Amino acid sequence: MPPAFMPAALEWRRHAEGGAMIELIPDMPADTLGFSARGTVSGEDYERVVVPAVEAMLATTPRVRLLYHLGPDFEGFEAAALWDDARLGFRHAFGWERVAVVTDVEWLRAAIRLLHFSIAGEVRVFADAEFERARQWICEPPAADDAKA
């Protein structure tokens, strides 16, 4: 059980570092969203940044391409953020054309490889050093023989 001061300390750190622990990646092509996470992502972060961006994109296009970067400054997710992610994914089960997850966090890489079948679109996991390759892949037209990774 974490000490009682931990939630307050995390909230203080969040404000000291400038707000949300997840932000939009700028200059992504049309029909493509990019997010970069650092620190510990909260449910509030997810609800303030990810959910509105995805909902707005899906209001204008039937399928989204998503680049999700969880780099070296990423520490984890609060349970509420994981729940929000699952709800968003299931609510728009067929709304994903391609999903590229860029991370060296092994438990995330394993979880994505295990659960990628639950996403209707193509899913690939890239190492942190492959960020630019992931960004290129997200923008490429889908190939008939592309398989989920």
N, C-alpha and C positions, 0 to 999 in steps of 0.2 A: 504494500500500500504506500503510495507516495506521501511525503509529508504534506500537512495541511496547507502550507504556504505555496506549494508548487503551482496550482492554477493561477494564483495571483502573480507569481513570479513569471510564468509564461506569458500572461497578458501584459505585464509591464514590458517584457522583452519585445513582444510583438509591436507595442507602441513605440518603444525606443528605436526599433529597427525600421520604422516607417510604415507600419500597417500590416496588410495581409502577407501571409507566408507563401501565397501563390499569386502569380501575375501573368497577364497576357504577354506572349512573345510578340513584339512589334513586327510589322512588315511581312505578315503571312499572306499568301495569295488568296484569292477569292475561294469560297467554300472550304477554307482551311482555318482551323483554330490552333493556336499554340499556347501552352501553359508551361511555366517554369516554377517549380516548387523549391522552397528552402526552409530550413528549420522544421518545426512541427506544424503541419497543416491542420487547422481546426475546421469544425463544421461551419462556423461562421465564415471562414475564408472561402470555403466551397460555395456557400449560399450567396456570398457577396460577389464572387468573381466568376467561378466556373458555371454555375447554373444559369445565371442571366445571359452569359455569352453563348452558351450552347442553345438555350431556348430561342434567343434572337436569331442565331444562324439557322436553326431548323425551321423558323418561321418563313425563311426566304429560300431555302434549298432543301430538297428531300433527304440528302445524305451529306454528312460532314466528314472531313478528313481531320484527324486530331493528332497533334504532336505534343507529347507530354514528357517534359524533361525534369527528372528528379536527380539533380546533380550532386556534387560532393558536399554541398551545404544542406542537403535534405536530411532530416533526422527521423521523420516518420509522420504518421497520421493519427489524429485523435479518432476515437471510435465514431463520433458523429460525422466526421469527414468520410470515413469508409462507408457508413450507412448512406450518406448523401450521394456518393459515387455509385453505389449499387442501385439506389432508387432511380437516379438519372439514367443509368445504363439500361435498366429494365423498362423504364417508361418510353425510351426511344430505342428499343431493341434492334430495329431495322434502320436506324438513322445514321449508322456509321459506315462510311465507305472504306476508310483506311484508318488504322490507329497505329502510331509509332510511339513506343515507350522507350525513352533513353535513360538508362540508369545502370550503375554498377552495384546497386543494392541487390544482393543475391536472393533474398527472400521474395522481393518483388519480381525479379526475373523468373524465378521458379513458379510463383503464383500465376503470372501472366501466361507462361507456357502451359500450365495446368488448366487454366480457365478460359483460354482464348476461344474455345469452341462456343462459348456463350455470347460472343459478339458476332453479328451477322457479316460484318465486313472483314477485310484482311487485317491481320494483326502481326506486327513484328516488334521484336525487342532488340535494341541496339545498345552497345556499350557507350559510356559517357564520351569516350574519345571519338565515337562515330556520329556525333550530333549533326554535323553537316550532311553526312550520308543519309541520316534519317530524314532530315529536312528535304533533301532531294527526292527521296523515295515517296514521301507524302505528296509531292507535286507531280510525280510521273503518272501517266495514264496507266490504268490497270492492265496487266498482261493476262491473257487467257489462261496461262499455265501457272500464274502466281499462286502459291499455296500459303496457308496460314503458317506462321512460325511458332 
